[in-house]
Amino acid sequence: MELSIETPTTPSYYTSGKTDLYALFIEHFGLSEWQQHAEMEAIQYLWRCRSKGNYIEDIRKAKVILDRILTEHANTTNKES
């Protein structure tokens, strides 16, 4: 997956060559390990969003992570069928 638009949730330093950082993590650690880490990351953003002063940005970051988990889950489910 190549990211083309830079936003607070997809900064340019998250991409490297032809793939994004999440894809590299999944490839290196496996989907299950990545998923557990990603879930904790999303919870962290939600837990601290009110106290950091970036409420909307942190909610968006959590949503990006949760959307990616759902996408990876759907991709895995489609490959198994």
N, C-alpha and C positions, 0 to 999 in steps of 0.2 A: 504494500500500500504506500503510495507516494503522496505526501502532503504538499499542497501548493500554496495555500493561503496562510500567512502568518497571523496568528491571533494569540491572546494570552494562553490559550490551551494548546496551541500547536506552534510553538516558537521554532525558528529555523534550526536551532541547535538540537532539536529532537529528531532531525532527519540526517541520514548519513548515506550518501550514494543513492541506491535504488530502493532502499527500504527505510521504514521508520523505527524508532527506538523500541516501541512496543513489540514490533515483529521480531526484532533482534532478541529481546528478552524471552519471548515465547519460544523462539528457536533454540536458545541457549539453555533455558531452565525448564522448558516444557509448559504446556498450557495450564495444567493444574497449579503448579507453583506460581506462575505468573498471575493466574486468576486470584489466588489467595492474596498475593501482594497488592494487586489492583483493588480488590475489595477493601483492604485496609487503607489504601491511599484515599479512596473515595470517602470512607468513614472519617478519616482525618480532616479532609476539607470540610465536610458537613459539621463535624464536631466543633471546629474552630472558626467557622465562617462569621459568626456574630462578634467575636472578640478581636478579629484581625483588622476590621475596618474595610475589608474587600468582600462584603457579603455576596453580591451578585457574581463577581468574578469567581469566587470560590465555589458557589453553587454550580456555575457553568463548568468549572474544572471537574467537579464531582460527576456531573452529567456526562461529560465527554468520556470519562473513565467507565462509567456504568454502561454507556452506549457501546463502548468498545468491548466490554465483557459480553454484552448481548450479541454483538456482531460475531465475535469469536465463537461463542456458543452455537449460534446459528450455522456458521461455517462448518463447525465440527459435526453438528447434527446432520447437515446436508451431505457431508462426505461419508457418513456412516450409512445413509440410506441408499 
